[in-house]
Amino acid sequence: MKTTEKIANAKKRIDELERLIKYWNNLDNDEAKIVNFTAKIENKVA
């Protein structure tokens, strides 16, 4: 995996974590909320 790919993957994880933090900070009631995360499954061959 190239350095640019590692950086891109890290940025995606950081974005997801920031969205989770915003979600948790915005909870003002006990109702369940849905967080829409885009998921991409990659097939990799060793």
Helices and strands as residue ranges (DSSP letters): H 3-25
